[in-house]
């Protein structure tokens, strides 16, 4: 299990979310980056951004994903593909909300 923003998300749940939203498959888990980010509204965002090598996309070979609790019983998984303008876990977490999300019931 992987801990994300005080919730636990299994790798299979990340795989499912990435496949459902970005139409890619995870080839490898490249690790976790701990990110602290001051948002424009002044709120500090802290979380773990998971980095995955993906296959099945024409332009991207990497995906960044993180979980955010919605309530005690559900979590949203944000997932974005790496691009020329988005090339790190820190940059990916600046996107709020991420363009592709999946909500899971815990």
C-alpha distances in whole Angstrom, upper triangle without the diagonal:
4,7,10,13,12,10,6,6,5,7,9,10,11,13,14,15,17,19,20,21,22,23,21,19,16,18,15,13,15,13,12,15,16,19,21,24,27,28,31,32,31,28,25,22,19,15,13,14,12,15,15,18,20,23,25,26,30,29,26,23,21,19,17,14,13,12,15,16,19,19,18,17,16,15,16,14,17,18,21,22,24,28,30,30,26,25,23,20,22,24,22,21,24,25,25,24,22,25,22,20,18,17,15,16,13
4,6,10,10,8,6,5,6,7,10,10,10,13,15,15,16,18,20,20,21,22,20,18,16,17,15,11,13,10,9,12,12,15,18,20,24,24,28,28,28,24,22,18,15,12,9,10,9,12,13,17,18,22,24,25,28,27,24,22,18,16,14,12,10,10,13,14,17,18,17,17,16,13,14,13,15,15,18,20,21,25,28,27,23,22,19,16,18,21,18,17,21,21,22,21,20,22,20,18,17,17,15,16,14
4,7,6,6,5,6,8,10,13,12,12,15,17,16,17,20,21,21,22,24,23,21,19,20,18,14,15,12,10,12,11,13,15,18,21,22,25,26,25,21,19,15,12,9,8,10,10,14,16,19,21,24,27,27,30,29,25,24,20,18,15,12,10,9,11,11,15,16,15,15,14,12,14,12,14,16,19,21,22,26,28,27,24,23,20,16,17,20,18,16,20,20,20,20,19,22,20,18,17,16,15,16,14
4,5,5,6,7,10,11,14,12,11,15,16,15,16,19,20,19,20,23,21,21,18,21,18,15,16,13,10,11,10,11,13,15,18,18,22,22,21,18,16,12,9,6,5,8,9,13,15,19,20,24,26,26,29,27,24,23,19,16,13,10,7,6,7,9,13,14,14,15,13,10,11,10,11,13,16,19,20,23,26,25,21,21,17,14,15,17,15,13,16,17,16,16,16,19,17,15,15,14,14,15,13
4,6,8,10,13,15,18,15,14,18,19,17,18,22,22,21,22,25,24,24,22,24,22,18,19,16,12,12,10,11,11,13,16,16,20,19,18,15,13,9,7,5,7,10,12,15,18,22,23,27,28,28,31,29,26,25,21,18,15,12,8,7,6,7,11,12,13,14,13,10,11,11,12,15,17,20,22,25,27,25,22,22,19,15,15,17,15,12,15,16,15,15,16,19,18,16,16,15,15,16,14
4,7,10,13,16,18,16,16,19,20,19,20,24,24,23,25,27,26,26,23,26,24,20,21,18,15,15,13,14,14,17,19,19,23,22,21,17,15,13,10,9,10,13,14,18,20,24,26,29,31,31,34,32,29,28,24,21,18,15,11,9,8,8,11,11,11,13,12,11,13,13,15,18,21,24,25,28,31,29,25,25,22,18,18,21,19,16,19,20,19,18,19,22,21,18,18,16,15,15,13
4,6,10,13,15,12,13,17,17,16,18,21,21,20,22,24,24,23,21,24,22,19,20,17,15,16,14,16,17,19,21,21,24,24,23,20,18,15,13,10,11,13,14,17,19,23,24,27,29,29,32,31,28,27,23,20,17,14,10,7,8,7,10,10,9,10,9,8,10,11,14,16,20,22,24,28,30,29,25,25,22,19,19,22,19,17,20,20,19,18,18,21,19,16,15,13,11,12,9
4,7,10,12,10,11,14,15,15,17,19,20,20,22,23,22,21,19,21,19,16,18,15,14,16,15,17,19,21,24,24,27,27,26,23,21,18,15,12,11,13,13,16,17,21,22,25,27,27,31,30,27,25,22,19,17,13,11,9,10,10,13,13,12,12,11,9,12,11,14,16,20,22,24,27,30,29,26,25,23,19,20,23,20,18,22,22,21,20,19,22,20,17,15,14,11,12,9
4,7,8,6,7,11,11,11,13,15,16,17,18,20,19,17,15,18,16,14,16,14,13,15,15,17,20,21,24,24,27,27,27,24,22,18,16,13,11,12,11,14,15,18,19,21,23,24,27,27,24,22,19,16,14,11,9,7,10,10,13,14,13,12,11,9,10,9,12,14,17,19,21,25,28,27,24,23,21,18,20,22,19,17,21,20,20,19,18,20,17,14,12,12,10,11,9
4,5,5,7,9,10,11,13,15,16,17,18,19,18,16,13,16,14,12,15,13,13,16,17,19,22,24,27,27,30,31,31,27,25,22,19,16,13,14,11,14,14,17,17,20,22,23,27,26,23,21,19,16,15,12,12,10,13,14,17,18,17,15,14,12,13,11,14,15,18,20,22,25,29,28,25,24,22,19,21,23,20,19,23,23,23,21,20,21,18,16,14,14,11,13,11
4,5,5,6,9,10,11,12,14,15,16,16,15,12,10,12,11,9,12,11,12,15,17,19,22,24,27,27,30,31,31,28,26,22,20,16,13,13,10,11,10,13,14,16,18,20,23,23,20,18,15,13,13,11,11,11,15,16,19,20,20,18,16,14,14,11,14,13,16,17,19,23,26,26,23,22,20,17,20,22,19,19,22,22,22,21,19,20,17,16,14,15,13,15,14
4,5,5,6,9,10,10,12,14,15,15,14,11,10,12,12,11,15,15,15,19,20,22,25,27,30,29,33,33,34,30,29,25,23,19,17,16,13,14,12,14,14,16,17,19,23,23,20,19,17,15,15,13,13,13,16,17,19,21,20,18,16,14,14,12,14,14,17,18,20,24,27,28,24,24,22,20,23,24,21,21,24,23,24,22,20,21,17,15,13,14,12,14,14
4,5,5,6,9,10,10,12,14,14,14,12,11,14,14,13,16,16,15,18,19,21,23,25,28,27,30,30,31,28,26,22,21,17,15,14,12,14,13,16,15,17,18,19,23,23,20,19,17,14,14,11,11,10,13,14,16,17,17,15,12,11,11,9,12,12,15,17,20,23,27,27,23,23,22,19,21,22,19,19,22,21,21,19,17,18,15,12,10,10,8,11,11
4,5,5,6,8,10,11,11,13,11,10,9,12,12,10,13,13,13,15,17,18,21,22,25,24,27,28,29,26,24,20,19,15,13,11,9,10,9,12,12,14,16,17,20,20,17,16,13,11,10,7,8,9,12,14,16,18,19,17,14,11,10,7,9,9,12,13,16,20,23,23,19,19,18,15,18,19,16,16,19,18,18,17,14,16,12,11,9,11,10,13,13
4,6,5,6,9,10,10,10,9,7,6,10,10,10,13,14,15,17,20,21,24,25,28,27,30,31,32,29,27,24,22,19,16,14,11,12,9,11,10,12,13,14,18,19,16,14,13,11,11,10,12,12,16,18,20,22,22,20,17,15,13,10,12,10,13,13,16,19,23,24,20,20,19,17,20,21,18,18,22,20,21,19,16,17,13,12,11,13,12,16,16
4,6,5,6,9,10,10,10,9,9,13,14,14,17,17,18,20,22,23,26,27,29,28,31,32,33,30,28,25,24,20,18,16,14,15,13,14,12,14,14,15,19,20,18,17,16,13,14,12,13,13,16,17,18,20,21,18,15,14,12,10,12,11,14,15,18,21,25,25,22,22,22,20,23,23,19,20,23,21,21,19,16,16,13,11,9,11,10,13,14
4,5,5,6,8,9,10,10,10,14,15,14,17,17,17,19,20,21,23,24,26,25,27,28,29,26,25,22,21,18,16,14,13,14,12,14,13,14,15,15,19,19,16,16,14,11,12,9,10,10,13,15,16,18,19,17,14,11,9,7,8,8,11,13,16,19,23,22,19,20,19,17,20,20,16,16,19,17,17,15,13,13,9,7,6,8,9,12,14
4,6,5,5,7,6,7,8,11,13,12,15,16,16,18,20,20,23,23,26,25,27,28,29,27,26,22,21,18,16,13,11,11,10,11,9,11,11,11,15,15,13,13,11,8,9,8,11,12,15,17,18,21,22,20,17,14,12,9,9,6,9,9,13,16,20,20,17,17,17,15,18,18,14,16,18,16,17,15,12,12,9,9,8,12,13,16,18
4,6,6,5,5,6,8,11,14,14,17,18,19,21,23,24,27,27,30,28,30,32,33,31,29,26,25,22,20,17,15,14,12,12,10,10,10,11,14,16,14,14,13,11,13,12,14,15,18,20,21,24,25,22,19,17,15,12,12,10,12,12,15,18,21,22,19,20,20,19,22,21,18,19,22,20,20,18,15,14,11,11,10,13,14,17,19
4,6,6,8,9,12,15,17,17,20,21,21,23,25,25,27,27,30,28,30,31,32,30,29,26,25,22,21,18,17,17,15,16,13,14,12,13,16,18,16,17,16,13,15,13,15,15,17,19,19,22,23,21,17,15,13,11,12,10,12,13,17,19,23,23,21,22,22,20,23,22,19,20,22,19,19,17,14,13,9,9,8,11,12,15,18
4,6,8,11,12,16,18,18,20,20,20,21,23,23,25,25,27,25,26,28,29,27,27,23,23,21,20,17,16,16,14,15,13,14,13,12,15,16,14,15,14,11,12,11,13,14,16,18,18,21,23,21,17,15,12,10,9,8,9,11,14,16,20,20,18,19,19,18,20,19,16,17,19,16,16,14,11,9,6,7,7,11,13,17,19
4,5,9,11,14,16,16,18,19,19,21,23,22,25,24,27,25,27,28,30,28,27,24,24,21,20,16,15,14,13,13,10,11,9,8,11,12,10,12,11,9,11,11,14,16,18,21,21,24,26,24,20,18,15,12,11,8,8,8,11,13,17,17,15,17,18,17,19,18,15,17,18,16,17,15,12,10,7,9,10,14,16,20,22
4,7,10,13,16,17,19,21,22,23,26,26,28,28,31,29,31,32,34,32,31,27,27,24,22,19,17,16,14,13,10,9,7,7,11,12,11,12,13,11,14,14,17,18,21,23,24,27,28,26,22,20,17,15,14,11,11,11,14,16,19,20,18,19,20,20,23,21,18,20,22,19,21,19,16,14,11,12,12,16,17,21,23
4,7,9,12,14,15,18,19,21,24,24,27,27,30,29,31,33,34,32,31,27,26,23,21,18,15,14,11,10,6,6,5,6,10,11,9,9,10,9,12,13,16,18,21,24,25,27,29,27,23,21,18,15,14,11,11,10,12,15,18,19,17,18,18,18,21,20,17,20,22,20,21,20,16,15,12,14,14,18,18,22,23
4,6,9,11,14,16,18,20,23,24,28,28,31,30,33,34,35,33,31,28,27,23,20,18,15,13,9,9,5,5,6,9,12,14,11,10,10,10,13,13,16,18,21,24,25,28,29,26,23,21,19,15,15,12,13,12,14,17,20,22,19,19,19,19,22,22,19,21,24,22,23,22,19,18,15,16,15,18,18,22,23
4,6,7,10,12,15,17,20,22,25,26,29,29,32,33,34,32,30,26,24,21,18,15,12,10,6,6,4,6,9,11,14,15,12,9,9,9,11,11,14,16,20,23,25,27,28,26,23,20,18,15,15,12,13,12,13,17,20,21,18,17,17,16,20,20,17,19,22,21,23,22,18,19,16,16,16,19,18,22,22
4,7,9,13,15,18,21,23,27,28,31,31,34,36,36,34,32,28,26,23,20,17,13,11,7,5,5,6,10,12,15,15,12,9,9,11,13,14,17,20,23,26,28,30,31,29,26,24,22,18,18,15,16,14,15,18,21,22,20,18,18,18,21,22,19,22,25,24,26,25,22,22,19,20,20,22,22,25,25
4,6,9,12,15,19,21,24,26,30,30,33,35,35,32,30,26,24,21,17,15,11,9,6,5,7,10,13,15,17,17,14,10,9,10,12,13,16,18,22,25,27,29,29,28,26,23,21,18,18,15,16,14,15,18,21,22,19,17,17,16,19,21,18,20,24,23,25,25,22,22,20,20,20,22,22,25,24
4,6,9,12,15,17,21,23,27,27,30,32,32,29,26,23,21,17,13,11,8,6,5,6,9,12,16,17,20,19,15,12,10,10,10,11,13,15,19,22,25,27,27,26,23,20,19,16,16,14,15,14,14,18,21,22,18,16,15,13,17,19,16,18,21,21,23,23,20,21,19,19,19,21,20,23,22
4,7,10,13,16,19,21,25,26,29,31,30,28,25,22,20,16,13,11,8,5,5,7,10,13,17,17,20,18,15,12,9,10,10,11,14,16,20,23,26,28,28,28,25,22,21,17,17,15,15,14,13,17,19,20,17,14,12,11,15,17,15,17,20,21,23,23,20,22,20,20,21,23,23,26,25
4,7,10,13,17,19,23,24,27,29,28,26,23,19,17,14,10,9,6,6,7,10,13,17,20,20,23,21,17,15,12,11,10,11,12,15,18,21,24,26,26,26,24,20,20,16,16,15,15,15,15,18,20,21,17,15,12,10,14,16,15,15,19,20,22,22,20,22,20,20,20,22,22,24,23
4,7,9,13,16,19,21,24,26,25,22,19,16,13,10,6,6,4,6,9,12,15,19,22,22,24,22,19,17,13,12,9,9,9,12,15,18,21,23,23,24,22,18,17,15,14,14,15,15,15,19,21,20,17,15,11,9,11,14,13,13,16,18,19,20,18,20,19,19,19,21,20,23,21
4,6,10,12,16,18,21,23,22,19,16,13,11,8,6,5,6,8,11,14,17,21,24,23,25,23,19,17,14,13,10,10,10,13,15,18,21,24,24,25,23,19,18,16,15,14,15,16,15,18,19,18,15,13,9,7,8,11,11,11,14,16,18,19,17,20,20,19,20,22,22,24,23
4,7,10,14,16,19,21,19,17,13,11,8,6,5,6,9,11,15,18,20,24,27,26,28,26,22,21,17,15,12,12,10,13,14,17,20,22,23,24,22,19,18,16,15,16,16,18,17,20,22,20,17,15,12,9,8,12,12,11,13,16,17,18,17,21,21,20,21,22,22,24,23
4,6,10,12,16,17,16,14,10,8,6,5,6,7,10,12,16,19,21,25,27,26,28,25,22,21,17,16,12,12,10,13,13,16,19,22,23,24,22,19,18,16,14,15,15,17,16,19,20,18,15,14,11,8,6,10,10,8,10,13,14,16,15,19,19,19,21,22,22,25,24
4,7,10,13,14,12,10,7,6,4,7,9,10,14,16,20,23,25,28,31,29,31,28,25,25,21,19,15,15,13,14,14,17,19,22,23,25,23,20,19,18,16,18,18,20,19,21,22,20,17,17,13,11,8,11,12,9,10,14,14,16,17,20,21,21,23,23,24,26,25
4,6,9,11,10,8,6,5,6,9,11,12,16,17,21,24,25,29,30,28,30,27,24,25,21,19,15,15,14,15,15,17,19,22,24,26,23,20,19,18,16,17,17,19,19,20,21,18,15,16,13,11,8,9,11,8,8,11,12,14,15,18,20,20,22,23,25,27,26
4,7,8,6,6,5,6,9,12,15,15,19,21,24,27,29,32,33,31,33,30,27,28,24,22,19,19,17,18,16,19,20,23,25,27,25,22,21,20,18,20,19,22,21,22,23,19,18,19,16,14,11,12,13,11,9,12,12,15,16,20,22,22,24,25,26,28,28
4,5,5,5,6,7,10,13,16,16,20,21,24,27,28,31,32,30,31,28,26,27,24,22,18,18,16,17,15,18,19,22,24,26,24,21,19,19,17,18,18,21,21,21,22,18,17,19,17,15,12,12,13,10,7,10,9,12,14,17,19,19,22,23,25,27,27
4,5,7,9,11,14,17,19,19,23,24,27,30,30,33,34,31,32,30,28,29,26,24,21,21,19,20,18,21,21,24,27,28,26,23,21,22,19,21,20,22,22,22,23,19,18,20,19,18,14,14,15,13,9,11,10,13,15,18,21,21,24,25,27,30,30
4,6,9,11,14,17,20,21,24,26,29,32,32,35,36,34,35,32,30,32,29,26,23,22,20,20,18,20,20,22,25,27,25,23,21,22,20,22,22,25,25,25,26,22,21,23,22,20,17,17,17,15,12,13,12,14,17,19,22,22,24,24,27,29,29
4,6,9,13,16,19,20,24,26,29,32,33,36,37,35,37,34,31,32,29,27,23,23,20,21,18,20,20,23,25,28,26,23,22,23,21,23,23,26,26,27,27,23,22,24,22,20,17,17,18,15,13,15,14,16,19,22,24,24,26,26,28,30,30
4,6,10,13,17,18,21,24,27,30,31,35,36,34,36,33,30,31,28,25,21,20,18,18,15,16,17,19,22,24,22,20,19,20,19,21,22,25,25,26,27,24,22,23,21,18,15,16,17,13,12,14,12,14,17,20,22,21,23,23,25,26,26
4,6,10,14,15,19,21,25,28,29,33,34,32,34,32,29,29,26,23,19,18,16,16,14,16,17,19,21,24,22,19,19,19,18,20,21,23,23,25,26,23,20,21,18,16,13,15,15,12,11,14,13,15,17,20,22,21,23,23,24,26,25
4,7,10,12,15,18,21,24,26,29,31,29,31,29,26,26,22,20,16,15,12,12,11,13,15,17,19,21,19,16,15,15,14,16,17,20,20,22,24,21,18,19,16,13,11,12,12,9,9,12,11,12,14,18,19,18,20,19,21,23,22
4,7,10,13,16,19,23,25,28,30,29,31,29,25,25,21,19,15,14,11,11,10,13,15,17,19,21,19,16,15,15,14,16,17,20,20,23,24,22,19,19,15,12,10,13,13,9,11,13,13,14,15,19,19,18,20,20,20,22,21
4,6,10,13,16,20,21,25,27,26,29,27,23,22,19,16,12,11,7,8,8,11,14,16,17,19,17,14,13,12,12,14,15,18,18,21,23,21,18,17,14,10,10,13,12,9,11,13,13,14,14,18,18,16,17,17,18,20,19
4,6,10,13,16,18,22,25,24,27,25,21,20,16,14,10,9,6,8,10,13,16,18,19,20,17,14,14,12,11,12,14,16,16,20,22,20,17,16,13,9,10,13,11,9,13,14,15,15,15,18,17,16,17,17,17,20,18
4,6,10,13,15,19,21,20,23,21,17,16,12,10,6,6,5,8,11,14,17,20,21,21,18,15,13,10,9,9,11,12,13,16,18,17,13,13,10,6,8,10,8,7,11,12,14,14,12,15,15,14,15,17,17,20,19
4,7,10,12,16,19,18,21,19,16,14,10,8,6,5,6,9,12,16,19,21,22,21,19,15,14,11,10,9,11,12,12,16,19,18,14,13,11,8,11,13,10,11,14,15,16,16,14,16,15,14,15,17,17,20,19
4,7,10,13,16,16,18,16,13,11,7,6,5,7,9,12,16,19,22,24,25,25,22,18,17,13,12,10,10,10,10,13,16,16,13,11,9,7,11,12,10,12,15,15,18,18,15,17,15,16,17,19,19,23,22
4,6,10,13,13,16,15,11,8,6,5,6,8,11,14,18,21,23,26,26,25,23,19,17,14,13,10,10,10,10,14,17,18,14,13,12,10,14,15,13,15,18,18,20,19,16,17,15,16,16,19,19,23,22
4,7,11,11,13,12,9,6,5,6,9,11,15,18,21,24,27,29,30,29,26,23,21,17,16,12,12,10,10,13,16,18,15,13,13,13,17,17,15,17,20,20,22,22,18,19,17,18,19,22,22,25,26
4,7,8,11,11,7,5,5,7,10,12,15,18,21,24,26,29,30,28,25,22,20,16,15,12,11,9,10,13,16,18,15,14,15,15,18,18,16,18,21,20,22,21,18,17,15,17,17,21,21,25,25
4,6,9,10,8,6,8,10,13,15,19,21,25,27,29,32,33,31,28,25,23,19,18,14,14,11,12,14,17,20,18,17,18,18,22,21,19,21,24,22,25,24,20,19,17,19,19,23,23,27,28
4,7,9,9,8,11,12,15,17,20,23,26,28,30,32,34,32,28,26,23,20,19,15,14,12,13,15,18,20,19,18,20,20,24,23,20,23,25,23,25,24,20,19,17,18,19,22,23,27,28
4,6,6,7,9,10,14,16,20,22,25,28,29,32,34,32,28,25,22,19,17,14,12,9,11,12,15,17,16,16,18,19,22,20,18,21,22,20,23,22,18,16,15,17,19,22,24,27,29
4,6,8,11,13,17,19,23,25,28,31,32,35,37,35,32,29,26,22,20,17,14,11,12,11,14,16,16,16,19,20,23,21,19,23,24,22,24,24,20,18,17,20,22,26,27,31,33
4,7,10,11,15,17,21,24,27,30,31,35,36,35,31,28,25,22,19,15,13,9,9,8,10,13,13,13,16,18,20,18,17,20,21,19,22,22,18,17,17,20,22,26,27,31,33
4,6,8,11,14,18,21,24,27,28,32,33,32,29,25,22,19,16,13,10,6,6,7,10,12,11,10,13,14,17,16,14,17,19,17,20,20,16,15,15,18,20,23,25,29,30
4,7,11,14,17,20,24,27,29,32,33,32,29,25,23,19,17,13,11,8,7,9,12,14,12,11,13,14,17,16,15,18,20,19,22,22,18,18,17,19,20,24,25,28,29
4,7,10,14,17,20,24,26,29,30,29,26,22,20,16,14,11,9,6,5,9,12,13,10,9,10,10,14,13,11,14,17,16,19,19,15,16,15,16,18,21,22,26,26
4,7,10,14,17,20,22,25,26,26,22,19,16,12,10,7,6,4,6,9,13,13,10,10,9,9,12,12,9,12,14,13,16,16,12,13,11,13,14,18,19,22,23
4,7,11,13,17,19,22,24,23,20,16,14,10,8,6,5,6,7,11,14,13,10,9,8,6,9,10,7,8,12,11,13,13,10,12,11,12,14,16,18,21,21
4,7,10,14,16,19,20,20,16,13,10,7,5,4,7,9,11,14,17,16,13,13,11,8,11,12,8,9,12,11,13,12,9,11,10,9,11,13,14,17,18
4,7,10,13,16,17,17,14,10,8,6,5,7,9,12,14,17,20,19,15,15,13,10,11,12,9,8,12,11,12,11,10,13,11,10,11,12,13,15,15
4,7,9,12,13,13,10,7,6,4,6,9,12,15,17,21,23,22,18,19,17,13,14,16,13,11,14,13,12,12,11,14,12,9,9,9,10,12,12
4,6,9,11,12,9,6,5,6,8,11,14,18,20,23,25,23,20,21,19,15,15,17,14,11,14,13,11,10,11,14,13,10,10,9,10,12,12
4,6,7,8,6,4,6,9,11,15,18,21,23,26,29,27,24,25,22,19,19,20,18,15,17,16,14,13,14,17,16,12,12,9,10,10,10
4,7,8,6,5,7,10,12,16,19,23,25,28,30,28,25,27,25,21,21,22,19,17,18,17,14,13,14,17,16,12,11,9,9,10,10
4,5,5,7,10,13,15,19,22,26,28,31,34,32,29,30,28,24,24,25,23,20,22,21,18,16,18,20,19,16,14,11,11,9,9
4,6,8,12,15,18,21,24,28,30,33,36,34,31,32,29,26,26,28,25,22,24,24,21,20,21,23,22,18,16,13,11,9,8
4,7,11,14,17,20,24,27,30,33,36,34,31,32,30,26,27,28,25,23,25,24,22,20,21,22,20,17,14,10,8,6,5
4,7,10,13,16,20,23,26,29,32,31,27,29,27,23,24,25,22,20,22,21,18,16,17,19,17,13,10,7,5,4,5
4,7,10,13,17,20,23,26,29,27,24,25,23,19,20,21,18,16,19,17,15,13,14,16,14,10,8,6,5,7,7
4,6,10,13,17,19,22,25,24,21,22,20,17,18,19,15,14,16,14,12,10,10,12,10,6,5,4,6,9,10
4,6,10,13,16,19,22,21,18,19,17,14,16,16,13,12,15,13,12,10,9,11,8,5,5,6,8,11,12
4,7,10,13,16,19,18,14,16,15,12,13,13,10,9,11,9,9,8,6,8,6,5,7,9,11,15,16
4,7,10,13,16,15,12,13,13,11,13,12,9,9,12,10,11,10,7,8,6,6,8,11,13,17,18
4,7,9,13,12,9,10,11,10,12,10,7,9,11,9,11,10,7,7,7,9,12,15,17,21,22
4,6,10,10,8,9,10,10,13,11,8,12,13,12,14,14,10,10,10,12,15,18,20,24,25
4,7,8,5,5,7,9,12,10,8,12,13,12,16,16,13,13,13,15,18,21,23,27,28
4,5,5,6,9,12,13,11,10,14,14,13,17,17,14,14,15,18,21,24,26,30,31
4,6,6,10,13,14,11,12,15,15,15,19,19,17,16,18,21,24,27,30,33,34
4,6,9,12,12,9,10,13,12,12,15,17,14,15,17,20,23,26,29,32,33
4,6,8,9,6,6,10,10,10,13,15,12,13,14,17,20,23,25,29,30
4,7,9,7,8,11,12,13,16,17,15,16,17,19,22,25,26,30,30
4,5,5,6,9,10,12,15,17,14,16,17,18,21,23,25,28,28
4,6,5,6,9,11,13,15,12,15,15,16,18,21,22,25,25
4,5,5,7,10,12,14,13,16,17,18,20,22,23,26,26
4,6,5,7,11,13,11,14,15,17,20,22,24,27,28
4,5,6,9,10,8,10,12,13,16,18,21,24,24
4,5,7,9,8,11,12,13,16,17,19,22,23
4,6,8,8,11,14,15,18,19,22,25,25
4,6,5,8,10,12,15,17,20,23,24
3,5,8,10,11,14,15,18,21,22
4,6,8,8,12,13,16,19,21
4,5,7,10,12,16,19,21
4,7,10,13,16,20,22
4,7,10,14,17,19
4,7,10,13,16
4,7,10,13
4,7,10
4,6
4
